[in-house]
Amino acid sequence: MAMKKLILSICFVLTISPFASNGQGNDLDKGQIGYVPSKENLENREWFRDAHFGMFIHWGVSSVLGKEIGWALSGQDINKYRENIHVFNPQKFDAASVVKLAKDAGMKYITFTTRHHDSFSMFDTKYSDWNIMNTPYGKDVLKQLSDECQKQGIRLFCYYSLTDFYRADYCQGNVKKATGIKGECNWDEYIQLMKNQLTEILTNYGPIYGIWFDGHWDQVNKENNRSTTQKRAWKYNEIYSLIHKLQPGCMIVNNHHLAVFPGEDYQTFERDLPGENTGGGYSADAVISKDLPLESNDIIGKSWGYVTNDTVNRSSKELIHLLIKSAGLGANFLLNIGPTPEGEVRPAHRQRLLEMGDWLKTYGETIYGTRKSFMKPAEWGVAVEKEDKVYLHITNPKVVKKQIELKDFPYELKKASRFESGKNIKFNSDKKNNQIKLQIPELDLEAIDQVIVLEVKK
């Protein structure tokens, strides 16, 4: 009965929300009309909310050029680019090692680029010759990752590009396709290709927990740098329905930088903490869903794929803070790596991930399974909640003057203590004004994070 009420509630929200059916740039596509998520799908959403940390992998034939994945083909000669299929030979790729790295980093899922904007498929597909099986390497990367994820207990999600700079049947959008393409565009034929390949992914590779779409924006008209109307319909009702039919538990997300459409099961924010537009993010105009799980996706260096001389200047401290802030906003943190043309994880990426994993060995219980708290992020840090505990993550101790004041505190505070030492913290509780004052005389000004545990009665 409880599950039935939840399903009805979600359907009601999707029906009444003005952003569910009429988001910017969504005048042609209304999503999956009448979508009712399955019991398995709802359970996967809750697992996703608990997970909080995942690995993004951007990798493909473009790595041999040392140029950004997908975009390396835009405006370039297609015949010259095709030659890279004869060069791409990632003999050092080790799926077991990559999945183990994700586990050692404390990540719970992997989102892998099965097909990016350059149309190159990193799996065995019978619907395009432009794929990994026709390289000197000749092995199905997606199959290797799928097998290892199942062995090691990591959930696999698949990135899939809507936009295509390679194929003739893909009709020109906002971004330049390759030059020298022969043939006329055929939108229905291109949509069918996507359906065929998605069917392969969802039937040949075991459980796929999510399909991560990207490229909606290429077929959207712009006015004053904002999305307005669509050039062409992506036919999301057909595509989303197909996915949910093939694997009802599979969650759909679309990196369209807009409010969610019906049929989407969580919302992602590119290089952006939800609502903050940090780091030059792309989702500042997106209405944040109040009902679906959230995710923030970001990079370690300057690029997504392997780019020659990419400067990896983000420290593990900065990345841990992004993980903490994401949790404080009720979102997961999807952190990207871009393997080399040989298939190896770059040392700088590996180092950052392992350092994050070491931190999570101590602080994992204050991240995994938590939910957004009663308060917005503060100058000193963020708060998250789990059962009868509130965790205060102090990421900026320099602004704490021996005291933290919590306003509009909604619970009865039973005990306050330091997570690291278990030492009790004195506090004053003003029940009349719902305020708590915590006395914190000693903080390490150089620490990555320091956590206060509040035991409460809700």
C-alpha positions in Angstrom: 0.0 0.0 0.0 2.8 2.4 0.9 4.6 1.7 -2.4 1.3 2.3 -4.3 0.8 5.7 -2.6 4.4 6.6 -3.5 3.9 5.8 -7.1 0.6 7.7 -7.2 2.3 10.7 -5.6 5.1 10.8 -8.1 2.6 10.6 -11.0 0.6 13.4 -9.5 3.7 15.6 -9.2 4.7 14.9 -12.8 1.2 15.7 -13.9 0.8 19.1 -12.2 4.4 20.4 -12.5 4.7 23.1 -15.2 8.3 22.1 -15.7 7.6 18.4 -16.1 5.9 18.9 -19.5 7.0 22.3 -20.7 10.6 22.9 -19.9 12.7 25.3 -22.0 13.6 23.7 -25.3 11.1 21.0 -24.7 8.2 22.2 -26.8 8.3 19.2 -29.1 9.2 16.5 -26.6 7.0 15.9 -23.6 9.0 12.9 -22.2 7.4 9.6 -21.5 3.7 10.4 -21.1 2.0 8.7 -18.2 5.2 7.2 -16.9 4.8 5.2 -13.7 8.1 4.0 -12.3 8.3 0.3 -11.4 8.9 -0.9 -7.9 12.4 -1.9 -8.9 13.0 1.5 -10.3 11.9 3.2 -7.1 14.2 0.9 -5.1 17.1 1.8 -7.4 16.4 5.5 -6.8 16.7 5.0 -3.1 20.0 3.0 -3.6 21.2 5.9 -5.8 20.4 8.4 -3.1 22.4 6.4 -0.6 25.4 5.9 -2.9 26.6 9.5 -3.1 29.8 8.8 -5.1 30.4 7.4 -8.6 33.0 7.3 -11.4 32.5 8.8 -14.8 34.7 7.4 -17.6 35.1 9.5 -20.8 37.0 7.5 -23.3 37.0 6.7 -27.0 38.9 6.8 -30.3 39.5 10.6 -29.9 42.1 9.8 -27.2 44.7 9.0 -29.8 44.5 12.6 -30.9 44.9 14.0 -27.4 41.9 16.2 -28.0 38.6 16.4 -26.1 36.3 13.5 -26.6 33.6 13.9 -29.1 34.4 17.5 -29.9 37.6 16.4 -31.6 35.5 15.7 -34.7 33.4 18.9 -34.9 34.3 20.9 -38.0 37.1 18.4 -38.9 37.6 16.3 -42.0 35.7 13.0 -41.5 38.0 11.0 -43.7 41.1 12.0 -41.7 39.3 11.3 -38.4 38.2 7.8 -39.6 41.8 6.8 -39.8 42.0 6.8 -36.0 40.2 3.5 -35.9 43.3 1.9 -37.3 45.4 3.5 -34.5 43.3 3.0 -31.4 44.7 -0.1 -29.7 44.4 0.2 -25.9 46.3 -3.0 -25.0 46.9 -1.8 -21.4 43.2 -1.4 -20.6 42.3 -3.6 -17.5 38.7 -3.5 -16.6 39.3 -5.4 -13.3 41.8 -2.7 -12.3 39.5 0.2 -13.2 36.6 -1.3 -11.3 38.8 -2.0 -8.3 40.0 1.6 -8.4 36.5 2.8 -8.3 35.9 0.5 -5.2 39.1 1.7 -3.6 38.0 5.3 -4.1 34.8 4.6 -2.3 32.7 4.9 -5.4 29.5 2.8 -5.8 28.8 3.1 -9.5 30.4 3.7 -12.8 29.0 5.7 -15.8 30.8 4.7 -19.0 30.7 6.5 -22.3 29.3 3.9 -24.7 29.0 6.4 -27.6 30.0 10.0 -27.6 29.4 12.9 -30.0 31.9 11.5 -32.5 29.5 8.4 -32.8 32.3 5.9 -32.0 30.8 2.9 -30.2 32.8 1.4 -27.4 30.8 -1.8 -27.6 30.1 -4.6 -30.1 27.2 -3.2 -32.2 25.9 -4.5 -35.5 24.4 -1.2 -36.4 27.6 0.7 -37.1 31.1 -0.3 -38.3 32.5 2.7 -36.5 33.1 0.7 -33.2 35.8 -0.8 -30.9 35.6 -4.2 -32.5 37.0 -2.9 -35.8 40.1 -1.4 -34.2 43.4 -3.4 -33.8 42.3 -3.9 -30.2 39.1 -5.7 -31.3 37.6 -6.3 -27.8 34.3 -5.3 -26.3 35.2 -2.7 -23.6 31.6 -2.4 -22.4 31.4 -6.2 -21.9 34.6 -6.3 -19.9 33.4 -3.5 -17.7 30.0 -5.1 -17.3 31.5 -8.4 -16.2 33.8 -6.8 -13.7 31.2 -4.5 -12.3 29.0 -7.6 -11.6 32.0 -9.5 -10.1 33.1 -6.6 -7.8 29.7 -5.3 -6.8 29.7 -1.9 -8.7 26.6 -0.8 -10.5 27.1 0.1 -14.2 25.4 3.1 -15.9 25.9 3.9 -19.6 26.4 7.4 -21.1 24.9 7.6 -24.6 25.1 10.7 -26.9 22.1 12.0 -28.6 24.2 14.4 -30.7 26.3 13.0 -33.6 28.9 14.8 -35.6 29.8 11.8 -37.7 26.7 10.2 -39.3 25.0 11.5 -42.5 21.5 10.7 -41.1 22.0 13.0 -38.1 20.6 16.4 -39.1 22.8 19.4 -38.5 22.2 21.0 -35.1 23.8 24.0 -33.4 27.3 22.5 -33.4 29.3 21.9 -36.6 29.4 18.3 -37.8 32.5 16.9 -39.5 33.2 18.1 -43.0 33.2 15.8 -46.0 30.2 13.7 -44.8 28.3 12.1 -47.8 24.6 11.6 -47.8 21.4 13.3 -46.7 20.1 13.6 -43.1 17.3 11.3 -42.2 16.0 12.0 -38.7 13.7 9.0 -38.5 16.6 6.7 -39.5 18.8 8.3 -36.9 16.3 7.9 -34.1 15.9 4.2 -35.1 19.7 3.8 -34.9 19.6 5.0 -31.3 16.7 2.6 -30.4 18.7 -0.3 -32.0 21.9 0.5 -30.1 20.1 1.1 -26.8 18.4 -2.2 -27.2 21.8 -3.9 -27.7 23.1 -2.2 -24.5 20.1 -3.2 -22.5 19.9 -6.8 -23.7 23.5 -7.9 -24.1 25.3 -6.5 -21.1 23.4 -7.6 -18.0 21.9 -5.2 -15.6 22.3 -1.6 -16.6 21.2 0.7 -13.8 21.0 3.9 -15.8 21.1 5.5 -19.2 22.9 8.9 -19.2 21.8 11.0 -22.2 23.7 14.0 -23.5 23.3 16.3 -26.4 19.7 17.5 -26.2 21.0 21.1 -26.5 22.2 20.6 -30.1 18.7 20.5 -31.4 17.4 23.5 -29.4 17.0 27.0 -30.7 18.8 29.7 -28.7 17.8 33.2 -27.9 20.1 35.4 -25.7 22.1 32.3 -25.0 19.0 30.6 -23.5 17.1 27.5 -24.7 13.8 28.3 -26.3 12.2 25.9 -28.8 13.4 22.6 -30.3 14.5 22.2 -33.9 13.6 18.5 -34.0 12.0 16.1 -31.6 14.2 13.4 -30.0 11.0 11.3 -29.6 11.7 10.7 -25.9 8.3 9.1 -25.4 9.4 6.3 -27.7 13.0 6.1 -26.4 12.2 6.3 -22.7 9.4 3.8 -23.0 11.8 1.4 -24.8 14.4 1.6 -22.0 11.9 1.2 -19.2 10.3 -1.8 -21.1 13.6 -3.6 -21.6 14.9 -3.0 -18.1 12.2 -1.5 -15.8 14.7 -0.8 -13.1 17.0 1.2 -15.4 17.0 4.9 -14.4 17.1 7.6 -17.1 18.9 10.9 -16.8 19.2 13.6 -19.5 22.0 16.2 -19.3 19.8 18.8 -21.0 20.4 21.5 -18.4 16.7 21.9 -17.9 13.9 20.9 -15.6 13.3 17.1 -15.7 10.9 15.7 -18.3 8.4 12.9 -17.5 10.2 9.5 -17.7 13.5 10.7 -16.2 14.4 9.1 -12.9 17.1 11.5 -11.6 18.6 14.9 -12.5 22.2 15.7 -13.2 24.1 19.0 -13.1 27.1 19.4 -15.3 30.1 20.9 -13.5 27.6 22.5 -11.1 26.4 21.8 -7.6 22.6 22.0 -7.8 21.6 25.6 -7.8 25.1 27.0 -7.3 26.4 27.2 -10.8 29.9 26.6 -9.5 33.1 26.2 -11.7 31.5 27.5 -14.8 28.6 25.0 -14.7 25.9 24.6 -17.3 22.8 24.1 -15.3 22.1 27.5 -13.7 18.7 27.8 -15.3 17.5 24.3 -14.4 14.6 24.0 -12.0 15.8 21.6 -9.3 13.6 18.6 -8.8 12.2 18.2 -5.3 11.2 14.6 -5.9 14.0 12.9 -7.9 17.5 12.0 -6.9 20.2 14.5 -7.9 23.7 14.2 -9.2 26.6 16.6 -9.8 29.2 15.6 -12.4 32.6 17.1 -12.6 36.2 16.7 -13.8 39.6 16.4 -12.1 41.6 18.4 -14.6 40.6 20.7 -17.4 39.0 18.1 -19.7 36.7 15.1 -19.8 38.6 12.8 -22.1 42.3 12.3 -22.5 43.8 15.6 -23.7 47.5 16.1 -24.2 49.2 18.1 -21.5 45.9 18.5 -19.5 46.8 20.2 -16.3 45.4 18.3 -13.3 45.4 21.1 -10.7 42.5 20.2 -8.5 43.7 18.8 -5.2 42.1 15.8 -3.4 41.0 18.4 -0.7 39.1 20.4 -3.3 37.5 17.2 -4.7 36.6 15.9 -1.2 34.9 19.3 -0.5 32.9 18.9 -3.7 31.8 15.4 -2.6 30.8 16.9 0.9 29.0 19.8 -0.7 27.1 17.6 -3.1 25.9 15.5 -0.1 24.9 18.7 1.7 22.7 19.6 -1.3 21.2 16.1 -1.4 23.2 15.1 -4.5 25.6 12.4 -5.6 29.1 13.3 -6.9 30.0 11.7 -10.3 33.8 12.3 -10.7 35.4 11.8 -14.1 38.5 10.1 -15.4 39.8 10.1 -19.0 42.0 7.0 -19.7 45.0 7.3 -22.1 45.0 5.9 -25.7 46.6 2.8 -24.2 43.8 2.4 -21.8 45.5 3.4 -18.6 44.2 5.6 -15.8 46.5 8.6 -15.5 48.6 8.6 -12.4 47.3 12.0 -11.2 43.7 10.7 -11.5 44.5 7.5 -9.7 46.3 9.4 -6.9 43.3 11.8 -6.3 40.8 8.9 -6.3 42.8 6.8 -3.8 43.2 9.8 -1.5 39.5 10.3 -1.6 39.0 6.6 -0.8 41.4 6.9 2.2 39.3 9.8 3.5 36.1 7.9 3.0 37.4 5.0 5.0 37.2 7.3 8.0 34.3 9.6 7.1 32.2 7.3 4.9 29.5 6.9 7.5 28.9 10.7 7.4 28.4 10.6 3.6 26.9 7.3 2.5 23.1 6.9 3.2 22.8 10.6 4.2 20.1 13.0 3.1 20.0 16.8 2.6 19.5 18.4 6.0 17.2 21.0 7.5 19.7 23.8 6.7 21.3 25.3 3.6 25.1 25.3 3.2 26.8 27.7 5.4 30.1 29.6 5.2 31.6 27.1 7.6 30.3 24.0 5.7 27.3 21.8 5.3 25.0 19.5 7.3 23.6 16.1 6.3 21.2 13.8 8.1 20.9 10.0 8.6 18.4 8.5 11.0 18.8 10.1 14.4 22.0 11.9 13.6 22.9 15.2 12.0 26.5 15.5 10.8 28.0 18.9 10.5 30.9 19.0 8.1 33.2 21.9 8.9 35.1 22.4 5.7 36.1 26.1 6.3 37.2 26.1 10.0 38.8 29.6 9.7 35.4 31.3 9.9 34.4 29.4 13.0 35.0 31.6 16.1 34.8 28.9 18.7 31.1 28.6 18.2 28.6 27.5 15.6 25.0 28.7 15.8 22.2 26.7 14.2 19.0 28.6 13.5 15.6 27.0 12.9 16.8 23.7 14.4 13.8 21.4 14.0 14.8 18.6 16.4 15.5 18.0 20.1 19.2 17.9 20.5 20.3 15.1 22.9 24.1 15.0 22.5 26.8 16.7 20.5 30.3 15.3 20.0 33.4 15.3 17.8 33.3 12.5 15.2 37.0 12.1 15.2 37.6 11.8 18.9 34.1 11.1 20.4 34.7 14.0 22.8 31.5 15.7 23.9 30.7 19.2 22.9 28.9 21.7 25.1 25.9 23.3 23.7 23.1 25.7 24.6 19.6 25.0 23.4 17.1 27.8 22.9 13.9 25.8 22.4 11.7 28.9 22.2 13.6 30.3 19.2 14.7 26.9 17.8 18.4 27.8 18.1 21.4 25.8 19.0 24.8 27.2 20.0 27.7 24.7 19.9 30.9 25.5 21.7 33.8 24.4 19.5 37.0 25.7 21.0 39.5 23.6 19.1 39.6 23.2 15.3 42.5 22.2 13.0 42.7 25.1 10.5 44.4 22.9 8.0 42.2 19.8 8.1 40.2 18.8 5.0 37.1 18.3 7.1 36.0 18.1 10.7 32.7 16.6 11.7 30.4 17.3 14.6 27.8 14.6 15.4 24.4 15.7 16.7 22.3 13.0 18.2 18.7 14.1 17.9 15.1 13.2 18.6 12.9 13.8 15.6 
